[in-house]
């Protein structure tokens, strides 16, 4: 089955959280390590700037990662702790 559109990877975070900044670095490491920079269309959503999206997606925990395929949420990871959590979460889409 060929995917004509890239899935979206949405990172819901807080601009003032050190944990969120760390997780952002882990996301970059996972995608770089697996050479999957182009696998996802990446969206960075700061809770302070887009409370409407926090509500729309029902985000209760910051940070949260969401994978979107089309207009549907395919997967959600609340409060990732490190590269391993993120890599396991994204495994179905990584090469």
C-alpha positions in Angstrom: 0.0 0.0 0.0 1.5 3.3 -1.1 1.1 6.4 1.0 0.5 9.4 -1.2 0.7 11.9 1.7 3.2 12.0 4.5 1.8 11.4 8.0 1.9 14.4 10.3 3.9 14.3 13.5 2.6 16.8 16.0 4.6 17.8 19.0 2.4 19.4 21.7 4.7 21.2 24.2 5.2 24.2 26.5 7.7 26.8 25.6 8.8 27.2 29.2 9.4 23.5 29.9 12.9 22.1 30.1 11.4 18.6 29.7 9.7 19.6 26.5 13.0 21.0 25.1 14.7 17.7 25.9 12.0 15.7 24.2 12.3 17.9 21.1 16.0 17.0 21.0 15.1 13.3 21.4 12.7 13.5 18.4 15.4 15.0 16.3 17.8 12.3 17.3 15.4 9.5 16.5 14.6 10.9 13.1 18.2 11.6 12.3 19.5 8.2 13.5 17.0 6.4 11.4 17.4 8.8 8.4 13.7 9.6 8.5 13.8 13.4 8.3 11.4 13.3 5.4 9.0 10.6 6.7 6.7 13.1 8.6 5.4 16.5 8.1 6.4 18.0 11.5 4.2 20.3 13.4 5.4 22.1 16.6 2.5 23.3 18.7 3.2 25.4 21.8 0.3 25.1 24.3 0.7 28.8 25.1 0.1 29.9 21.5 -2.5 27.4 20.4 -4.8 26.5 23.3 -7.5 25.8 20.6 -5.4 22.9 19.2 -4.8 21.6 22.7 -8.6 21.5 23.2 -9.3 20.1 19.8 -6.9 17.2 20.2 -7.8 16.6 23.8 -4.3 17.0 25.0 -4.2 16.5 28.8 -0.4 15.9 29.2 2.4 18.1 28.0 4.5 16.9 26.1 2.5 14.7 23.8 3.2 13.4 20.4 0.4 12.7 17.9 0.7 11.0 14.5 -1.9 12.1 12.0 -2.8 10.2 8.8 -5.2 12.1 6.7 -7.4 13.8 9.2 -7.4 11.0 11.7 -5.2 10.5 14.8 -3.3 7.2 14.2 -1.3 7.2 17.5 -0.6 9.3 20.6 2.2 9.2 23.1 1.8 11.2 26.3 4.8 12.2 28.3 7.6 10.4 26.4 10.7 9.9 28.6 13.4 9.5 26.0 14.6 8.3 22.6 13.6 4.7 23.2 9.9 5.7 23.9 9.8 7.8 20.8 11.5 5.3 18.6 9.1 2.5 19.7 6.1 4.9 19.2 7.2 5.9 15.7 8.4 2.4 14.7 5.4 1.7 12.3 6.4 4.7 10.2 10.2 4.6 10.4 12.4 2.9 7.8 
